[in-house]
């Protein structure tokens, strides 16, 4: 029988029930141990995503899966850190290796000091990238790259519009689209337009003053991170053979694209629909590392919060103030910013 004093503990943010970010609690819980094919990661940084808010508040999707309480105790999916311990069947990594990974498929767990992840999900962190920068990539940057390149079939010279250009996915999308040689228009709020210009957008649209679907401009590709327009209005803003890829936004446009997107695409030259994201896809992660090291993008980090202040970070993200990504660091001064 194991002596309770011998059980190793770690700090973690736990979500015992659905509700506002205030339901989150900092607790000492048992430190995990890796299975044979897993790696134990000592987390150095994580980052926040809108999906974390959906999980905490218990969106309709999550409540349909488990009505009474969250399925996972520890949230967060973006991880950057060092390998701390390996399972006996692990061959590609060893203690001390610097990695980044998306834990979405593996029970989340990023808002903690340690997490166990299967070896085949891990990707090596570029040496020139900080842990804070690496923690912004697994979800937002992958979504941007796959949306533009895989779904959007972006080409040099394309006219590309990024709706929601100032957020986590949007700031990556603007820079990655420019790396492909596209002409980029970024849509954001008044206070964020200068930042969107500073990361490479050729043109900017203030959505509080102008509706891009009514401007008369046409685009070869629209990447919609903050969908609030109907599918038919967005279709109007596309060139013939243009592509509309929806990543996030309000429920109305999302459901329209799920149900009507295939029909619109079937009976016309314009293609519209939801971006189907493939997390931890090796080729995507490698491409992002190469683009970073070539100076094609720099992660935009708005704020850093310690692990103890995940709830405050989520409130800031929910209020819509964030420019780029909000990052969680694993410092030792819990309770201090």
Residue pairs with C-beta under 8 A, 6 or more apart in sequence:
7 30
7 31
8 30
8 31
9 28
9 29
9 30
9 31
10 28
10 29
10 30
10 31
10 112
10 113
10 114
11 26
11 27
11 28
11 112
11 113
11 307
11 308
11 334
12 26
12 27
12 28
12 29
12 73
12 74
12 111
12 112
12 113
13 24
13 25
13 26
13 27
13 74
13 75
13 76
13 111
13 112
13 307
13 308
13 310
13 311
14 24
14 25
14 27
14 29
14 73
14 74
15 23
15 24
15 55
15 56
15 70
15 72
15 73
15 74
15 75
16 23
16 25
16 69
16 70
16 73
17 23
17 69
17 70
18 56
18 57
18 58
18 62
18 63
18 69
18 70
19 56
19 57
19 58
20 56
20 57
20 315
21 53
21 56
21 310
21 311
21 312
21 314
21 315
21 318
22 311
23 56
24 56
24 75
24 310
24 311
24 314
26 307
26 308
26 334
26 335
29 73
29 112
31 113
31 114
32 40
32 114
32 115
32 116
33 40
33 85
33 116
34 40
34 85
34 86
34 87
34 90
34 116
35 87
35 116
36 87
36 88
36 89
36 90
37 87
37 89
37 90
37 118
37 119
37 120
38 86
38 87
38 90
38 116
38 117
38 118
38 119
39 83
39 85
39 86
39 87
39 90
39 93
39 99
39 116
39 117
39 118
39 119
39 122
40 83
40 84
40 85
40 86
40 114
40 115
40 116
41 79
41 81
41 82
41 83
41 84
41 99
41 101
41 114
41 115
41 116
41 117
42 81
42 82
42 83
42 84
42 113
42 114
43 79
43 80
43 81
43 110
43 112
43 113
43 114
43 115
43 330
44 80
44 81
44 82
44 131
44 135
44 329
44 330
45 80
45 81
45 131
45 132
45 134
45 135
45 327
45 328
45 329
45 330
46 76
46 78
46 79
46 80
46 110
46 111
46 135
46 327
46 328
46 330
47 78
47 135
47 136
47 139
47 140
47 168
47 325
47 326
47 327
47 328
48 76
48 78
48 310
48 313
48 314
48 317
48 325
48 326
48 327
48 328
49 77
49 78
49 139
49 140
49 168
50 248
50 317
51 77
51 139
52 75
52 76
52 77
52 314
52 317
53 314
53 317
53 318
54 61
54 62
55 62
55 70
55 72
55 75
55 108
56 70
56 75
56 314
58 70
62 70
62 71
65 71
72 107
72 108
72 109
74 108
74 109
74 110
74 111
74 112
74 115
75 108
75 110
75 111
76 103
76 108
76 109
76 110
76 111
76 112
76 310
76 328
77 102
77 103
77 104
77 108
77 110
77 138
77 139
78 100
78 102
78 103
78 110
78 135
78 136
78 137
78 138
78 139
78 140
79 100
79 101
79 102
79 103
79 109
79 110
79 115
79 117
79 135
79 138
80 98
80 99
80 100
80 125
80 131
80 132
80 133
80 134
80 135
81 98
81 99
81 100
81 131
81 330
82 95
82 96
82 97
82 98
82 99
83 93
83 94
83 95
83 96
83 97
83 98
83 99
83 122
84 95
84 114
85 95
86 93
86 94
86 95
86 119
87 119
89 119
90 119
91 119
92 119
92 122
93 99
93 119
93 122
97 124
98 124
98 125
98 127
98 131
98 134
99 122
99 123
99 124
99 125
100 122
100 123
100 125
100 134
100 135
100 137
100 138
100 285
101 117
101 121
101 122
101 123
101 138
101 280
102 121
102 138
102 139
102 142
102 279
102 280
103 109
103 110
103 115
103 117
103 121
104 139
104 279
105 121
105 279
105 280
106 116
106 117
106 118
106 121
109 115
109 116
110 328
111 307
111 310
111 328
112 307
113 307
113 330
121 280
123 280
123 282
123 285
123 286
123 289
124 289
125 131
125 134
125 289
126 134
126 289
126 292
126 293
128 292
128 293
129 289
129 292
132 301
132 304
132 327
132 329
133 292
133 298
133 299
133 301
135 327
135 328
136 168
136 299
136 301
136 324
136 325
136 327
137 285
137 288
137 299
138 279
138 280
138 285
139 168
139 279
140 168
140 169
140 172
140 325
141 169
141 172
141 176
141 288
141 297
141 299
142 277
142 278
142 279
142 281
142 284
142 285
142 288
143 169
143 172
143 247
143 275
143 277
144 169
144 170
144 172
144 173
144 176
144 223
145 172
145 176
145 284
145 287
145 288
146 275
146 277
146 278
146 281
146 284
147 169
147 173
147 223
147 245
147 247
147 275
148 154
148 160
148 173
148 176
148 177
148 180
148 221
148 223
148 245
149 176
149 180
151 243
151 245
151 273
151 275
151 276
152 160
152 221
152 223
152 243
152 245
153 221
153 243
154 160
154 177
154 180
154 182
154 221
155 180
155 181
155 182
155 220
156 180
156 181
156 182
157 181
157 182
157 183
158 180
158 182
158 183
158 220
158 221
159 182
159 183
159 185
159 217
159 218
159 219
159 220
159 221
159 239
160 177
160 182
160 183
160 184
160 185
160 219
160 220
160 221
160 222
160 223
161 184
161 185
161 186
161 187
161 212
161 217
161 219
161 221
161 222
161 223
161 237
162 170
162 173
162 174
162 177
162 184
162 185
162 186
162 187
162 201
162 223
162 225
163 170
163 187
163 207
163 212
163 222
163 223
163 224
163 225
163 226
163 227
164 170
164 187
164 188
164 224
164 225
164 226
164 248
164 249
165 171
165 173
165 174
165 186
165 187
165 188
165 192
165 196
165 201
165 204
165 225
166 186
166 188
166 189
166 192
166 195
166 196
166 323
166 324
167 225
167 226
167 322
167 324
168 322
168 324
168 325
168 326
169 225
169 247
169 248
170 186
170 188
170 196
170 225
170 226
171 195
171 196
171 199
171 299
171 300
171 323
171 324
171 325
172 297
172 299
173 223
173 225
174 184
174 186
174 196
174 199
174 200
174 201
175 199
175 200
175 296
175 297
175 298
176 291
176 296
176 297
177 184
177 223
178 184
178 200
178 296
179 291
179 296
179 297
182 221
183 202
183 203
184 200
184 201
184 202
184 203
185 201
185 202
185 203
185 204
185 205
185 212
185 217
185 219
186 193
186 196
186 197
186 201
186 203
186 204
186 205
187 204
187 205
187 207
187 212
187 226
188 195
188 196
188 204
188 205
188 206
188 207
189 206
189 207
189 208
189 320
190 206
190 208
190 209
192 323
193 204
193 206
195 300
195 323
195 324
196 204
197 204
199 298
199 300
205 212
205 215
211 229
212 237
213 229
213 233
213 234
213 236
213 237
214 233
215 237
217 237
218 237
218 238
218 239
218 242
219 237
219 238
219 239
219 242
220 238
220 239
220 241
220 242
220 243
221 242
221 243
221 244
221 245
222 234
222 237
222 238
222 242
222 243
222 244
222 245
223 245
223 247
223 275
224 234
224 244
224 245
224 246
224 247
224 248
224 249
224 253
225 247
225 248
225 249
226 248
226 249
227 234
227 246
227 248
227 249
227 250
227 253
227 254
227 257
228 249
228 250
228 253
229 253
230 252
230 253
230 256
231 244
231 253
231 256
231 257
231 260
231 261
231 264
231 272
234 244
234 253
234 272
235 244
235 264
235 270
235 272
238 244
238 270
238 272
240 269
240 270
241 269
241 270
241 271
242 270
242 271
243 270
243 271
243 272
244 257
244 270
244 271
244 272
244 273
245 273
245 274
245 275
246 253
246 254
246 257
246 261
246 272
246 273
246 274
246 275
247 275
247 277
248 254
254 274
257 272
257 273
257 274
258 273
258 274
260 272
261 272
261 273
261 274
262 273
264 270
264 272
265 271
265 272
265 273
278 284
291 297
292 298
299 324
299 325
300 323
300 324
300 325
301 324
301 325
301 326
301 327
302 321
302 322
302 323
302 324
302 325
302 326
303 313
303 316
303 322
303 326
303 327
304 327
304 328
304 329
305 312
305 313
305 326
305 327
305 328
305 329
305 337
306 328
306 329
306 330
306 331
306 333
306 334
306 335
306 336
306 337
307 328
307 329
307 330
307 331
307 334
308 334
308 335
308 336
309 335
309 337
310 328
313 326
313 328
316 322
316 326
317 326
